[in-house]
């Protein structure tokens, strides 16, 4: 067993000379075998070996006996040991998670802290073997996992303070038990391993034996299939990353190009959407296949359709893009500003420019009044600078966000157009509509900043004074 394990370790570059190997030892058969095997392998490779035992506070005196067994074992073999005691049941109750999950979280927290304390190139060695991997594959298959879940346990995984390694993944439980018997080495037996209330125990005690009757090498074949899936998954991830970079753009929100996404193979398309969700939430936990499918369903829906995902992420169809946006708890409605008749008259008489800030985004609006010395046809069309007829606007106006009932006067005949219809015609995304400022008198829109002005306020041949308004959106003009 040791030679087989050593070949596996070398092939996958798990342990190198000079490494510190921190071995998680529960006292069970698998972990005792790995600890003893690593001790033997120190004759082949110059690495430091230390152990850590986490006492979860679950099994009472039995759990304490396991701790004492590991302490005696490490003392006998002259292996430095760190014992960490945690309260898994309290954590489970406080965090509303299962006892197994609580124990796992606390165990890995202890591993991480000890690896950080040790410093350097720490390898955390865990004693999972081929049957453990087969159990994981079946468990993931039962819960509807994708390819990544069916790859089973990774043999090597980089974490913040350590590199996790599983040197026994090429070994079977039978090989481990034979190894311990040959060396007449005792180990602890966890009474909860026979409790079929735990999903993994049911898989181990009921399902794997049945599969062995179908094919005696079922566990081996499942592990081989997992390795093949790992290769396929690696290829898909690389292709997905390439497609993601072509389709996705992150600004103040994330934008996924619908035409480009629709051209992708379904497997890559699904991966790109999942990657976008991970990018925007910064999380992987609680992101499931159903959330990816909800986003993909938007490809067949009209502009404005949206879905809400975990971590306050909202995805909305905006014409030819999917907009990924984290919804803040605060309303996006912004403050309104009133420009009254007295101020406009003072600007006319003094000739000064009035500048004030809008909101909290370093946006500014400048207003000045001048005598008209320009013909209507000579006025340049600029999105963020507008020249209006002062006499038509002299009574003042309000700067605000859109409201229900807002409209433009579109032509000299006084024909109206609802602002909502204008937004649709101009394909302005819904989230931008909520943030855009406009100048208004009542429900009539004088100027949608960045867009058009009302026909009622345009400069004509009879205009004597003009009102010049310029918008600056902070780092760049516009929203």
C-alpha positions in Angstrom: 0.0 0.0 0.0 2.8 2.4 0.9 4.6 1.9 -2.4 1.3 2.4 -4.4 0.6 5.6 -2.4 4.1 6.9 -2.9 3.9 6.5 -6.7 0.6 8.3 -6.6 2.1 11.1 -4.5 5.1 11.5 -6.8 3.0 11.4 -10.0 0.8 14.2 -8.8 3.6 16.2 -7.0 1.8 16.2 -3.7 4.8 16.3 -1.4 8.2 17.7 -2.1 11.4 17.9 -0.1 11.2 20.7 2.5 7.4 20.7 2.8 5.5 20.7 6.1 2.8 18.0 6.0 0.0 18.6 8.4 -2.0 15.4 8.7 -5.6 15.4 10.0 -5.9 12.4 12.2 -9.2 11.4 13.7 -7.9 8.1 15.1 -9.9 6.0 12.7 -8.4 3.3 10.5 -7.9 5.5 7.4 -6.2 8.4 9.2 -4.0 6.1 11.3 -2.9 4.3 8.2 -2.1 7.5 6.4 -0.2 8.9 9.4 1.9 5.7 9.7 2.5 5.6 5.9 3.6 9.2 5.9 6.0 8.4 8.8 7.5 5.6 6.7 7.7 7.9 3.6 9.9 10.3 5.5 12.7 7.8 4.7 12.2 8.5 1.0 11.5 12.3 1.1 12.8 15.0 3.5 9.6 16.6 4.7 8.3 17.6 8.2 5.3 15.7 9.5 2.9 17.1 12.1 -0.6 16.0 13.1 -3.8 17.7 14.1 -6.8 16.2 15.9 -10.2 18.0 16.1 -12.4 16.9 18.9 -16.0 17.9 17.9 -17.7 17.5 21.3 -20.3 15.2 19.8 -19.8 11.7 21.1 -19.0 12.4 24.7 -16.5 10.0 26.4 -16.0 8.0 23.2 -14.8 11.2 21.5 -12.4 11.9 24.4 -11.0 8.4 24.1 -10.2 8.9 20.4 -8.3 12.1 21.4 -6.3 10.2 24.0 -5.6 7.4 21.5 -4.2 9.9 18.9 -2.1 11.7 21.6 -0.6 8.4 22.6 0.0 7.4 19.0 1.8 10.6 18.1 3.9 10.5 21.2 4.9 6.9 20.4 5.9 7.9 16.8 7.4 11.2 17.9 5.0 13.2 15.7 4.1 16.8 16.9 0.4 17.0 17.6 -2.1 19.9 17.9 -5.4 19.1 19.5 -8.3 21.5 18.9 -11.6 21.1 20.7 -14.8 22.6 19.1 -18.5 22.6 19.8 -20.1 21.3 16.7 -23.6 21.0 18.1 -23.7 24.6 19.4 -22.4 25.8 16.0 -25.1 23.7 14.2 -27.8 25.2 16.4 -26.5 28.8 16.1 -26.0 28.7 12.4 -29.1 26.5 11.6 -27.0 23.8 9.7 -26.8 20.1 10.1 -24.4 18.5 12.6 -22.3 17.0 9.8 -21.9 20.3 8.1 -21.1 22.1 11.4 -18.4 19.6 12.2 -16.9 19.9 8.7 -16.8 23.7 8.9 -15.2 23.8 12.3 -12.7 21.1 11.3 -11.5 22.9 8.3 -11.3 26.2 10.2 -9.0 24.4 12.7 -6.9 23.1 9.8 -6.6 26.5 8.3 -5.6 28.2 11.5 -3.0 25.6 12.3 -1.6 25.8 8.7 -1.4 29.6 9.0 0.4 29.3 12.4 3.0 26.9 10.9 3.6 29.1 7.9 5.6 28.2 4.8 4.6 25.5 2.2 2.0 23.5 4.3 0.4 20.5 2.8 -2.8 19.3 4.6 -3.0 15.6 4.2 -6.4 13.9 4.5 -7.1 10.2 4.5 -9.9 9.9 1.9 -9.6 6.7 -0.2 -11.3 5.2 -3.3 -14.6 4.2 -1.5 -14.9 7.7 0.0 -14.6 9.1 -3.4 -17.2 6.7 -4.8 -19.5 7.8 -2.0 -19.0 11.4 -2.9 -19.7 10.8 -6.5 -23.0 8.9 -5.7 -24.0 11.6 -3.2 -23.4 14.3 -5.8 -25.2 12.4 -8.5 -28.3 11.9 -6.2 -28.5 15.6 -5.5 -28.3 16.6 -9.2 -24.8 17.9 -9.4 -23.2 18.9 -12.7 -19.9 17.5 -14.1 -17.8 19.3 -11.5 -19.5 17.5 -8.7 -19.2 14.1 -10.5 -15.5 14.6 -10.6 -15.4 13.5 -7.0 -12.8 14.7 -4.5 -9.8 16.6 -6.0 -6.5 14.9 -5.3 -4.9 18.4 -4.8 -6.6 21.7 -4.0 -5.0 25.0 -3.2 -6.5 26.9 -0.3 -5.4 30.2 1.3 -3.0 28.9 4.0 -2.3 25.4 2.7 -2.5 22.9 -0.2 -4.9 20.1 0.5 -3.7 16.7 -0.6 -5.3 13.2 -0.6 -2.5 10.7 -0.9 -4.8 7.6 -0.4 -7.2 8.3 -3.3 -5.6 5.5 -5.3 -6.0 3.0 -2.5 -9.0 0.9 -1.5 -10.4 0.4 2.0 -9.4 -3.2 1.8 -5.7 -2.3 1.1 -5.8 0.1 4.1 -7.2 -2.5 6.5 -4.6 -5.1 5.3 -1.8 -2.6 5.8 -2.9 -2.0 9.4 -3.3 -5.7 10.0 0.2 -6.4 8.7 1.7 -3.9 11.1 -0.6 -5.0 14.0 -1.7 -1.4 14.3 -4.8 -0.6 16.4 -7.3 2.2 15.5 -10.5 3.7 16.8 -14.0 2.9 15.6 -16.5 5.8 15.4 -19.9 4.5 16.5 -21.7 7.0 14.3 -20.3 5.2 11.2 -23.0 2.6 11.7 -25.8 5.3 12.0 -27.7 5.1 8.7 -29.4 8.4 9.5 -26.4 9.9 7.8 -26.6 9.9 4.0 -23.0 8.9 3.5 -23.4 5.9 5.8 -26.4 4.7 3.9 -24.4 4.9 0.7 -21.5 3.1 2.3 -23.5 0.4 3.9 -26.3 -0.2 1.5 -25.6 1.1 -2.0 -21.9 0.3 -2.6 -22.3 -3.3 -1.5 -25.2 -3.7 -4.0 -23.1 -2.1 -6.8 -20.3 -4.6 -6.0 -22.7 -7.4 -6.7 -23.4 -5.8 -10.1 -19.6 -5.4 -10.8 -16.9 -6.4 -8.4 -14.8 -3.4 -9.6 -17.6 -0.9 -9.4 -15.6 1.4 -7.0 -12.5 1.3 -9.2 -14.6 2.0 -12.3 -16.3 4.9 -10.6 -13.0 6.4 -9.7 -11.7 6.0 -13.2 -14.8 7.6 -14.6 -14.3 10.5 -12.2 -10.8 11.0 -13.5 -12.1 11.1 -17.1 -14.7 13.6 -16.1 -12.0 15.7 -14.5 -10.3 16.0 -17.8 -13.5 16.8 -19.6 -14.4 19.4 -17.0 -10.9 21.0 -17.3 -11.4 21.3 -21.0 -14.9 22.8 -20.6 -13.7 25.3 -18.0 -11.0 26.5 -20.3 -13.5 26.9 -23.2 -16.0 28.5 -20.9 -13.5 31.0 -19.6 -12.6 32.0 -23.2 -16.2 32.4 -24.1 -16.9 34.3 -20.9 -14.2 36.9 -21.7 -15.8 37.4 -25.2 -19.4 37.7 -24.0 -19.3 39.4 -20.6 -18.4 43.0 -19.7 -18.3 44.4 -16.2 -18.9 48.1 -15.7 -21.1 49.4 -12.9 -23.1 46.3 -13.6 -22.4 43.1 -15.5 -23.5 42.8 -19.1 -23.8 39.5 -21.0 -24.2 39.8 -24.8 -27.3 37.8 -25.7 -26.5 37.2 -29.4 -23.0 36.0 -28.6 -24.3 33.8 -25.8 -27.0 32.3 -28.0 -24.4 31.1 -30.5 -22.5 29.1 -27.9 -22.8 25.3 -27.4 -25.4 24.7 -24.6 -22.7 23.2 -22.3 -20.5 26.3 -22.7 -23.5 28.7 -22.5 -24.5 27.2 -19.2 -20.9 27.5 -17.9 -20.7 31.1 -19.0 -23.9 32.0 -17.1 -22.7 30.2 -14.0 -19.4 32.0 -14.2 -21.2 35.4 -14.5 -23.2 34.6 -11.4 -20.1 33.7 -9.5 -18.4 36.9 -10.7 -21.2 39.2 -9.7 -22.0 37.6 -6.3 -18.4 36.6 -5.3 -20.0 33.4 -4.0 -20.4 29.8 -5.0 -22.4 28.5 -2.0 -26.2 28.5 -2.6 -25.8 29.0 -6.4 -27.5 26.0 -7.9 -28.4 24.6 -11.4 -31.9 26.0 -11.0 -30.5 29.6 -10.8 -28.5 29.1 -14.0 -31.6 27.8 -15.7 -33.6 30.8 -14.6 -31.1 33.1 -16.2 -31.0 31.0 -19.4 -34.8 31.2 -19.6 -34.5 35.0 -20.0 -33.0 34.4 -23.5 -36.5 33.7 -24.8 -38.2 36.6 -23.0 -38.8 40.2 -23.9 -37.0 43.3 -22.7 -37.7 44.1 -19.0 -38.1 40.5 -17.9 -36.0 39.7 -14.9 -35.2 37.0 -12.3 -33.9 37.4 -8.7 -31.1 35.2 -7.5 -29.3 34.7 -4.2 -27.2 37.5 -2.7 -29.6 40.2 -4.0 -28.5 39.6 -7.6 -31.0 40.6 -10.2 -30.7 39.7 -13.9 -32.7 41.7 -16.4 -33.2 41.5 -20.2 -32.1 44.9 -21.7 -32.6 44.5 -25.4 -29.6 42.6 -26.6 -28.0 42.1 -23.2 -28.5 40.5 -19.9 -27.8 43.0 -17.1 -26.5 41.5 -13.8 -27.0 43.9 -11.0 -26.8 43.8 -7.2 -29.9 45.4 -5.9 -29.2 47.8 -3.0 -31.5 48.0 -0.1 -31.8 51.7 -0.6 -34.1 53.1 -3.3 -32.5 54.3 -6.5 -34.8 57.3 -6.6 -32.7 60.4 -6.2 -33.3 63.9 -4.8 -35.2 66.5 -6.8 -33.9 70.0 -7.3 -36.0 73.2 -7.9 -34.7 76.1 -10.1 -37.1 79.0 -9.4 -37.9 82.2 -11.4 -35.9 84.4 -9.0 -32.7 82.5 -9.6 -33.1 82.5 -13.3 -33.7 86.3 -13.3 -30.6 86.8 -11.2 -28.5 84.8 -13.6 -29.8 86.9 -16.5 -29.0 90.1 -14.8 -25.6 89.1 -13.4 -24.3 87.0 -16.2 -22.8 84.5 -13.8 -22.9 80.7 -14.1 -24.7 78.7 -11.4 -23.2 75.3 -10.7 -24.5 72.7 -8.3 -24.0 69.0 -7.5 -26.4 66.3 -8.2 -26.7 63.3 -5.9 -23.6 61.5 -4.6 -21.9 60.6 -7.9 -19.9 63.9 -8.4 -22.4 64.9 -11.1 -22.8 68.6 -11.7 -25.2 70.9 -13.6 -24.2 74.4 -14.7 -26.8 77.0 -15.8 -26.3 80.5 -17.3 -28.4 83.0 -19.3 -27.1 84.9 -22.2 -28.4 87.2 -24.9 -29.3 85.2 -28.0 -26.8 85.7 -30.8 -27.2 82.4 -32.5 -29.6 81.2 -35.2 -31.6 78.0 -34.4 -29.9 76.1 -37.2 -26.5 76.9 -35.9 -27.0 75.2 -32.5 -24.9 72.1 -32.2 -26.6 68.9 -31.2 -24.9 67.8 -28.0 -26.2 65.1 -25.7 -25.1 66.9 -22.4 -25.3 70.5 -23.4 -28.6 72.1 -24.3 -29.6 75.7 -25.3 -33.3 76.5 -24.5 -35.5 79.6 -25.0 -35.2 81.5 -21.7 -38.5 83.3 -22.0 -40.3 80.0 -22.3 -38.6 78.5 -19.2 -38.2 81.7 -17.1 -40.8 80.6 -14.5 -38.5 77.8 -13.4 -38.4 74.0 -13.5 -37.5 71.0 -11.5 -34.6 68.5 -11.9 -35.7 65.0 -10.9 -36.1 61.4 -11.9 -38.9 60.1 -14.1 -42.4 59.8 -12.9 -45.5 58.1 -14.1 -47.3 60.3 -16.7 -44.2 62.1 -17.9 -44.3 63.1 -21.6 -42.6 65.1 -24.4 -44.1 67.6 -26.8 -42.7 66.1 -30.0 -43.5 68.8 -32.7 -45.0 72.2 -33.4 -48.5 70.7 -33.5 -48.2 69.8 -29.8 -48.3 66.1 -30.3 -47.3 64.2 -27.1 -45.2 61.1 -26.6 -45.0 59.3 -23.3 -41.6 59.2 -21.8 -42.0 55.4 -21.2 -42.5 55.0 -25.0 -39.5 57.1 -25.7 -37.4 54.9 -23.5 -38.6 51.8 -25.3 -38.0 53.3 -28.8 -34.5 54.5 -27.8 -33.7 51.1 -26.2 -32.6 52.7 -22.9 -32.1 49.9 -20.3 -34.6 49.9 -17.4 -31.9 50.4 -14.7 -30.6 53.5 -16.6 -34.1 55.0 -16.8 -34.4 55.0 -13.1 -31.1 56.9 -12.7 -31.4 59.5 -15.5 -32.2 63.1 -14.5 -34.6 65.2 -16.4 -35.8 68.8 -16.4 -39.6 69.1 -16.1 -42.5 71.5 -15.6 -45.2 69.4 -14.1 -45.4 66.2 -16.1 -44.0 67.8 -19.3 -40.3 66.9 -19.8 -38.2 69.9 -20.9 -35.0 67.9 -21.3 -34.1 64.3 -20.6 -30.5 64.7 -19.7 -28.5 62.8 -22.3 -31.6 62.6 -24.6 -33.9 65.0 -26.5 -35.7 68.2 -25.5 -39.3 69.3 -25.8 -40.4 71.1 -28.9 -41.9 73.8 -26.6 -38.6 75.1 -25.4 -36.5 75.1 -28.5 -34.8 78.3 -29.7 -36.5 80.1 -32.5 -35.9 83.2 -34.7 -37.8 85.2 -32.1 -35.7 84.1 -29.1 -34.1 87.0 -27.2 -32.3 85.2 -24.3 -31.1 81.7 -24.1 -30.6 79.4 -21.1 -27.5 77.2 -21.5 -27.4 74.0 -19.4 -24.4 71.7 -19.2 -24.3 68.3 -17.5 -21.1 66.7 -16.2 -21.4 63.1 -15.0 -18.2 63.0 -12.9 -15.5 61.0 -14.6 -17.2 61.4 -17.9 -20.2 63.2 -19.2 -23.4 61.1 -19.2 -24.6 58.2 -17.1 
